[in-house]
Amino acid sequence: MLLARDRHDVTVLERDPAPVPDTAGQAWEHWSRGGVAQFRQPHYLQPRARHVLDAELPDVRDALAAGGALRYDSLSAAPPSLPRLEPRADDERFVSLTARRPIIEVVFARSAAAEPRLEIRRGIAVSRLVTRDLSGVPNVIGVRTESGEELLADLVVDATGRRSPLAKWLEDVGTVPLREEAEPSGFVYYTRYFRSRNGARPQPRERLLTAVGSLSILTLPGDNDTWSVTLFGSSADRPLTQLRDETRWAAVVAACPPATRPLARGRGDHPGVADGRGARSLQATCH
């Protein structure tokens, strides 16, 4: 979208064939995005993303807000355990506009589809690079799709992520081998999503990210009165695999010290995750 607004003609090839849903609810429940491994994993947009949207894509920012994205002020929402700071004139820079990833993506996808000079072709996979010789060096001038179609361009951007076949594509056209380095993070995490029944979000009792022994608890605010709670730790800790079970997951959260539990239960309006009363679980995801 930024390239198109700079008067470039842009074609996006999207391998996943599923069309863009009409609503946030459809995006969360039914949108299949096999090419995005963490599509329904915990998600949070940092304030820097809002700064870019404010400066470059204010219409997309407004569409996110209209779609239920949460304007989240990490300073005013700080838990009691953190010292209160005197307000400053530039505190606004810490405010984020955040949502679950499917909701963010459906807003961006619908905005991009309406963008002049930008064409999005879904269900199109690339099989190789198209090159021409430039003083003995292969010069990339386009791509060939799996159907055999050649698309030429002044600039080719590979945005296929960490499983990108780019190294093989470059090797196939005779370039110097690409040196890649990869290292597993060593973490595994288990997440449940919740939605408030009365529109009130539980107030944090601790930081969004809190260490509890060999585990950490991550609580992230989301769109449309939703939030996620994630337990994560070392992937070498094999007993943690039992957290795939919803009952065991809830029992571990309930066993955490009260001051570190991600959601506070207060006067029946803000019940805890562990007993499930007053909060509805949306989906459990594991990675």
C-alpha positions in Angstrom: 0.0 0.0 0.0 2.9 2.4 0.8 4.5 1.6 -2.6 1.2 2.1 -4.4 0.7 5.4 -2.8 4.2 6.4 -4.0 2.8 5.8 -7.5 4.3 2.3 -8.1 2.2 -0.4 -9.7 2.3 -3.3 -7.2 1.2 -7.0 -7.6 1.0 -9.1 -4.5 1.0 -12.9 -5.0 -0.7 -14.7 -2.0 -0.3 -18.4 -1.9 -3.3 -19.0 0.4 -6.4 -19.2 -1.8 -9.1 -18.4 0.8 -11.0 -15.1 0.1 -11.0 -12.3 2.6 -13.9 -12.6 5.1 -16.5 -9.9 5.4 -16.4 -9.6 9.2 -14.0 -9.9 12.1 -16.0 -12.8 13.5 -15.7 -14.7 10.2 -11.9 -14.0 10.1 -11.4 -15.4 13.6 -13.7 -18.4 13.2 -13.3 -19.5 9.6 -10.4 -17.8 7.7 -7.9 -20.4 6.7 -4.3 -19.0 6.5 -2.1 -22.0 6.1 0.8 -19.8 5.0 0.8 -17.9 8.3 2.0 -20.4 11.0 1.1 -18.1 13.9 -2.2 -16.7 12.5 -4.1 -17.5 15.7 -1.3 -17.2 18.2 -1.0 -14.3 20.8 -0.7 -11.0 19.1 0.0 -7.4 20.1 0.8 -4.3 18.0 3.5 -2.2 19.5 3.0 1.6 19.7 5.5 2.0 16.9 3.0 0.4 14.5 0.4 3.0 15.4 2.9 5.8 14.8 3.5 4.4 11.3 -0.3 4.1 10.7 -0.8 7.7 11.9 1.8 9.0 9.5 1.3 6.8 6.5 -2.0 4.9 6.6 -4.5 6.9 8.7 -7.4 5.4 6.8 -6.3 1.9 7.8 -5.8 3.0 11.4 -9.4 4.3 11.4 -10.6 1.0 9.8 -8.9 -1.0 12.6 -10.6 1.1 15.2 -14.0 0.7 13.5 -13.3 -3.1 13.4 -13.0 -3.2 17.2 -9.2 -2.8 17.7 -8.3 -1.6 21.2 -6.6 1.7 21.9 -4.4 0.6 24.8 -2.5 2.9 27.0 0.2 0.8 28.8 0.9 3.7 31.2 -2.6 4.2 32.5 -3.2 0.5 32.6 -0.1 -0.2 34.7 -0.7 -2.6 37.6 -0.6 -1.4 41.2 2.8 -3.2 41.7 4.5 -0.6 39.4 5.2 2.9 40.7 2.9 5.7 39.4 4.6 8.2 37.3 3.7 11.8 36.8 2.1 12.4 33.4 4.3 13.9 30.7 3.3 15.8 27.5 4.6 13.1 25.2 3.0 10.1 27.0 0.8 9.6 24.0 3.7 7.9 22.1 3.2 4.8 24.3 -0.4 4.2 23.2 -1.0 1.3 20.9 -3.8 0.2 18.7 -3.9 -3.6 19.0 -6.1 -6.6 18.1 -5.9 -10.3 17.4 -3.9 -11.1 14.3 -6.9 -12.3 12.1 -8.7 -9.1 12.8 -5.7 -6.9 11.9 -5.1 -8.9 8.8 -8.7 -8.8 7.6 -8.7 -5.0 7.9 -5.4 -4.6 6.1 -6.6 -7.1 3.4 -9.8 -5.2 2.7 -8.1 -1.9 2.7 -5.4 -3.2 0.3 -8.1 -4.6 -2.0 -9.5 -1.1 -2.5 -6.1 0.5 -3.1 -5.5 1.9 -6.6 -2.4 0.6 -8.3 -2.4 -2.5 -6.1 -3.5 -5.9 -7.3 -3.7 -8.9 -4.9 -3.9 -12.3 -6.5 -4.8 -15.1 -4.1 -4.1 -18.7 -4.6 -1.0 -18.0 -6.6 2.3 -19.7 -5.6 5.7 -18.9 -7.0 8.0 -21.7 -8.2 11.1 -19.9 -9.3 12.8 -16.6 -10.1 13.1 -15.1 -13.6 16.5 -13.6 -14.3 18.6 -12.0 -17.0 22.4 -12.0 -17.3 24.0 -8.7 -16.2 27.8 -8.9 -16.8 27.9 -12.5 -15.7 25.7 -12.0 -12.7 22.0 -13.2 -12.6 19.8 -10.2 -12.3 16.3 -10.9 -10.9 13.6 -9.4 -13.1 10.5 -11.3 -12.0 9.0 -14.6 -11.0 7.4 -17.7 -12.5 4.3 -19.1 -10.9 3.5 -22.7 -10.4 1.0 -22.4 -13.4 3.9 -21.3 -15.6 3.0 -17.6 -15.8 5.9 -15.2 -15.9 5.5 -11.8 -14.1 8.2 -9.2 -14.6 9.0 -6.4 -12.2 11.6 -3.7 -11.4 11.7 -5.0 -7.8 10.9 -8.5 -6.4 10.2 -8.7 -2.7 10.2 -12.1 -1.0 7.9 -11.9 2.0 7.3 -15.6 2.6 8.8 -15.7 6.1 11.3 -18.0 7.7 10.4 -21.0 5.6 11.2 -19.0 2.4 12.6 -21.1 -0.5 14.6 -18.1 -1.6 18.0 -19.8 -1.0 17.1 -22.6 -3.3 15.6 -20.2 -5.9 18.8 -18.3 -6.0 20.9 -21.5 -6.2 18.8 -22.6 -9.1 19.6 -19.4 -11.1 23.3 -19.7 -10.4 24.0 -17.1 -7.8 26.5 -17.4 -5.0 25.1 -19.7 -2.3 23.1 -17.8 0.3 24.4 -18.2 3.8 21.5 -18.7 6.3 21.7 -18.9 10.1 18.8 -20.2 12.2 18.4 -20.9 15.8 15.4 -22.4 17.6 14.0 -20.1 20.3 13.7 -22.9 22.8 10.2 -21.8 24.0 6.8 -23.4 23.8 3.6 -21.6 24.6 0.0 -22.5 25.3 -2.8 -19.9 24.9 -6.5 -19.4 25.5 -8.6 -16.5 24.4 -11.4 -15.0 26.3 -14.3 -12.5 25.8 -16.0 -10.5 28.4 -19.7 -11.2 28.8 -20.5 -7.6 30.0 -17.9 -5.6 27.9 -15.7 -4.9 30.9 -12.1 -6.1 30.7 -10.4 -7.4 33.8 -7.8 -4.9 35.2 -4.2 -6.2 35.3 -2.9 -7.2 38.7 0.7 -7.5 37.4 2.7 -6.7 34.3 1.5 -8.1 31.0 4.5 -10.4 31.1 5.2 -12.0 34.5 7.7 -14.8 35.5 6.4 -17.5 37.8 9.1 -20.0 38.6 10.0 -21.9 35.4 6.9 -20.5 33.6 5.9 -17.1 32.4 2.4 -15.7 32.0 1.6 -13.3 29.2 -1.7 -11.5 29.1 -2.5 -9.4 26.0 -5.5 -7.2 25.5 -7.3 -7.7 22.2 -10.1 -6.4 20.0 -13.9 -6.5 20.7 -13.6 -7.2 24.4 -11.2 -10.1 24.0 -7.9 -10.9 25.6 -5.4 -13.8 25.5 -3.6 -15.6 28.3 -0.5 -17.5 27.5 1.7 -19.9 29.6 5.1 -20.4 28.1 8.4 -22.0 29.1 11.2 -24.1 27.9 10.5 -26.6 25.1 12.7 -29.0 26.9 10.3 -29.1 29.8 8.3 -32.1 28.7 5.6 -32.0 31.4 4.5 -28.6 29.9 3.0 -30.5 27.0 0.2 -31.4 29.3 -0.9 -27.8 29.1 -2.6 -28.7 25.8 -5.4 -30.0 28.0 -7.8 -27.2 29.0 -8.4 -28.4 32.5 -4.7 -28.7 33.3 -4.0 -25.3 31.8 -6.7 -23.7 34.0 -5.4 -25.6 37.0 -1.8 -24.2 36.5 -3.2 -20.6 36.2 -5.2 -21.1 39.4 -2.1 -22.4 41.2 -0.1 -19.3 40.5 0.4 -16.9 43.3 -2.6 -14.5 43.5 -0.4 -11.4 42.8 0.8 -12.9 39.5 -2.5 -14.3 38.1 -3.2 -12.5 34.8 -6.9 -11.7 35.5 -8.3 -10.4 38.8 -11.7 -11.6 40.1 -13.5 -8.6 41.6 -17.2 -8.3 42.7 -18.4 -10.7 40.1 -17.6 -8.4 37.2 -14.0 -9.5 36.5 -13.9 -13.2 37.2 -10.7 -15.3 36.8 -9.7 -17.5 34.0 -9.4 -20.6 36.2 -13.0 -21.0 37.2 -14.3 -19.8 33.8 -17.3 -17.9 35.3 -18.2 -14.7 33.5 -15.5 -15.1 30.8 -16.0 -17.2 27.7 -13.1 -19.1 26.2 -12.8 -18.5 22.5 -10.0 -20.8 21.4 -7.0 -22.6 22.7 -3.9 -22.6 20.6 -0.6 -24.2 21.0 2.8 -23.8 19.3 
